[in-house]
Amino acid sequence: MTKAEIVEMVHRSTDLPKNEAVAVTEVIFEMIRQSLERGESIKLPGFGNFLVREKSTRVGRNPKTGEEIEISARKVVTFKPSQILRDRIQKNG
C-alpha cells in the first residue's frame, strides 16, 4: 500500500475533501517521524508497536572478498505486530 492509497482510503471513509485527507495523512506521518527521531516508541493498540533499537558496532564480512569490515553502531526502527494483528493475518492468510 502506498501513501497515495492511504490518502484515498481516508478520503473515501471520512468524506473529507481530498486535499484535507492529504493534510491529515501528512500530519500523522510527520508526528510518527518526529517521535521516532526522538527515540520514542509508538504504540498502536490492536495494530502493533514501532520501536527504535540501538545496534552496537559489529564485525561483518565483504561477501565478495571475505575481508572483515567494521559495521558501525546505528539506530534502527523495528515493528512488532500486536497479537490481534497476527491473529487476523493468520485468519485471512
C-alpha positions as CSV (number, residue, x, y, z in Angstrom):
1,M,0.0,0.0,0.0
2,T,1.3,3.4,-0.9
3,K,0.8,6.8,0.8
4,A,-1.5,7.8,-2.1
5,E,-3.7,4.7,-1.4
6,I,-3.9,5.6,2.3
7,V,-4.9,9.2,1.4
8,E,-7.6,7.8,-1.0
9,M,-8.9,5.5,1.8
10,V,-9.0,8.4,4.3
11,H,-10.8,10.5,1.7
12,R,-13.4,7.8,1.0
13,S,-14.0,6.7,4.6
14,T,-14.3,10.2,6.1
15,D,-15.9,12.2,3.3
16,L,-13.1,14.7,3.8
17,P,-12.1,16.6,0.6
18,K,-9.0,15.1,-1.0
19,N,-6.7,18.0,0.0
20,E,-7.8,17.7,3.6
21,A,-7.2,13.9,3.5
22,V,-3.7,14.6,2.2
23,A,-3.1,17.1,5.0
24,V,-4.3,14.7,7.7
25,T,-2.2,11.8,6.4
26,E,0.9,14.0,6.2
27,V,0.4,15.3,9.8
28,I,0.0,11.7,11.1
29,F,3.2,10.5,9.3
30,E,5.1,13.6,10.4
31,M,4.1,13.0,14.0
32,I,5.3,9.4,13.7
33,R,8.6,10.5,12.2
34,Q,9.3,13.1,14.9
35,S,8.5,10.6,17.7
36,L,10.9,8.0,16.2
37,E,13.6,10.6,15.6
38,R,13.4,11.4,19.4
39,G,13.8,7.7,20.1
40,E,10.2,7.3,21.4
41,S,8.2,4.2,20.8
42,I,4.8,4.4,19.1
43,K,2.1,2.0,20.4
44,L,-1.0,1.5,18.3
45,P,-3.3,-0.9,20.2
46,G,-4.7,-3.6,18.0
47,F,-2.0,-2.9,15.4
48,G,1.5,-3.0,16.9
49,N,4.5,-1.1,18.2
50,F,7.2,0.8,16.4
51,L,10.4,0.8,18.4
52,V,13.8,2.4,18.0
53,R,16.6,0.0,18.7
54,E,20.3,0.7,19.0
55,K,22.6,-1.8,17.3
56,S,26.1,-1.9,18.5
57,T,29.3,-2.0,16.4
58,R,30.0,-5.4,15.0
59,V,32.3,-7.2,12.6
60,G,31.0,-8.2,9.2
61,R,32.5,-9.6,6.1
62,N,32.6,-8.4,2.5
63,P,30.8,-11.2,0.7
64,K,32.9,-10.9,-2.4
65,T,36.4,-10.8,-0.8
66,G,35.7,-12.3,2.6
67,E,37.5,-9.3,4.1
68,E,36.4,-8.3,7.6
69,I,34.9,-4.9,8.0
70,E,33.5,-3.0,10.9
71,I,29.8,-2.2,10.8
72,S,29.2,1.0,12.8
73,A,26.7,1.4,15.6
74,R,23.4,2.7,14.4
75,K,19.7,3.1,15.3
76,V,17.0,1.1,13.5
77,V,13.3,1.2,13.6
78,T,11.5,-2.1,14.2
79,F,7.9,-3.1,14.1
80,K,6.3,-5.7,16.4
81,P,2.7,-6.5,15.4
82,S,0.1,-6.9,18.1
83,Q,-1.4,-10.3,18.8
84,I,-4.7,-9.1,17.4
85,L,-3.0,-8.2,14.1
86,R,-1.1,-11.5,14.0
87,D,-4.3,-13.4,14.6
88,R,-6.1,-11.5,11.8
89,I,-3.3,-12.1,9.3
90,Q,-3.3,-15.9,10.1
91,K,-7.1,-16.0,9.8
92,N,-7.2,-14.2,6.5
93,G,-3.9,-15.5,5.1
